[in-house]
Amino acid sequence: MTGDSDRYENSSSRVLSNEELIGRYGRPRGYRLVFSNGVFDLLHSGHVTSLEAARGCGDRLVVAVNSDQSTNRLKGPGRPVQTAEDRARILAALRCVDAVTIFEDDTPAALIERLLPDVLVKGADYRIEEIAGARAVLEAGGEVRLIDLEQGRSTSDLIGRVRGAALREPGTNE
């Protein structure tokens, strides 16, 4: 078979270490690089919509995912639900995502300062001055964009609904 299958790239090959990410997507570059980050514990349509909008801000989209330890510190006991490696692999399978990396710190500020993307994207529930790495991107001549979130779409809500359903239907496999 030829055609599109010749261009198929396994999603695991798009999960990069921080050093590989910087080596592949660092400056200089001849395209507009977009960076976004988050926990992405249970991927849902709100995430997909936000990532597609982020990709629309440039030519390549890289996504940084909080490590398991970082997620636990930020979200508390019982989180993450999925390992960082699984979350990264799922994100890398999305057509709009060019590469994914996992970071250990509570914020990706150090990674952003080394990569210096052209555009840094976060959800509109943040203010620009609260966004890790925003100052470095702006000082390097880049921009910070806030993406509107889909109402009623959050991982915490999804986890709550799943837990509530499990409590209502003990012993079922659904």
N, C-alpha and C positions, 0 to 999 in steps of 0.2 A: 504494500500500500504506500502511496506517495502523497504529496500535498501537505495538509495540515499536520499529519502524523510525523512528518520529517522535522517539524519545528517543536514537537512536544518536549517539554523540559519537566522532569520529575520535580514535584514541589519541594522535596527534601534538599535538592541541590540549590534552592533559593533561600535556605536557612543558613545564614552566615554567622561566623564569630564576629565580634566587634571589629577585630583587626582586618578580617576579610572584607567586611562592609566598607571600612575606611579605604582599604586598598582598591576596591572596585569602584566606589562611588565618591571618593574624596576629590578635592580640587586638584588640578584644573579639570574641567569637564565642558563638553560642548552641548549640554542640555540643561534643562531646568529641573533640579532635584527637589522633591517634596518629601518631608519627613513628618511622620505622625507616631504617636506612641500610646500605650495603654496596657491594661491588664488583659482584656479580651478573654475573660474566663469561660464564658459560654457564648460563642459567636451567634449573634442574632441579626435580624434585618436592619436594625438601627446601626449596628457596626458596619454592615455592608454598604448602606446608604452613605454613611460618613466617609468610608474609605473610597468609595467611588467619587464622591465630591472632592476629596483630597487629591485623588489622581488627576482630576480635571484642572488642578492648579499648576500642573507642570507636565514634564515628559516622563519622569520616573518617580515611583513612590516606594520609599523604604519605610518599614514599620518596625519600631522597637517595642518589645514585649517585656513587661516586668517579670523577673525570675520568680520562682516559687517562694523564696524567702522574702523578697521584696513585696510580693502580693500579700503574703501572710501578715507582714508588718503593717501594710496599708489597709487591708480589708478585714483583718481579724481572724479568729479561729474558724476553721472549716473552709477557708479559702487558701489557695485556689481549689476549684473543683477538678480541674484538669492540670496536668503538668505543663510547665513552660514549653517543653519540647513539643507536646501535642498541640498546644495553642499556636505555636510558631508554624508548625507544619500545616495546620488548617488555614491560617492566614496566607501562607505562601501558595496555597492552592487557588486563591482568588485571582482572577484574571487581572484585576486592577493593581495588584501588589507585585512589585518587581523583586523585592528582597525583604527578609525579616531577620532581625537579630534579637537576642535576649540580653537584657542588662541587669546587673546585680544591685545597683544602688536604688534608693527610693525614687529618684528622678533620673532621667536620661541627660541631665545637664552636661556632664563631662563628655558624653558621647556626641552630643549636639555641638559642643564647642570644638571638638576635633573634626567633625564632618562638615560643619557649616553649610547646611542645606540652603537652597535659594528660597524655599518656602517652608515654614513650620506651621503645621495645622493642628488645631485642637478643637474640642467642642465649644459651642457658644456658652456653655455653663461656666467657662473660665473668663477671667479678665486678662488681658495681655500681660500686665505686670505680674500676674501669678504664674505664668507659664514658664516652666523650667527651660532654660536655653534661649528664651526670647531675646534677651538683651544681646547676647552674642550674635544671633542671626541678624538682628537689626543693625548692630554696629558694623557687621560685615557687608551691609548693603542689601540684605535679604528682606523678606517680609514675613509677618505672622498673620495667618488667617484664622478666623473663627467660623466653624461650620455649624449651622443649625442642627439641633438634635431632633429626632423623631420622638414626639410625646408618647409616653407609655411604653417605651422600649428601653429597658435597662436589664443588666445581668442580675442585679439584686432583686428586681421584681420577678424575673423569670425563676430564679432560685426559690423565692418565696412561694410562687405558684406550684412549683414541682414539690416542694416540701409539704405544702398544704394538701395537694392531691395524694401524696403518700400517706399522710395521716388519716385521710378520709377512707382510703382503700387499702388497709393493711393486708399483706399476704398476696397481693396481685403482682403481676409482672408488667403492668402497664405504666 
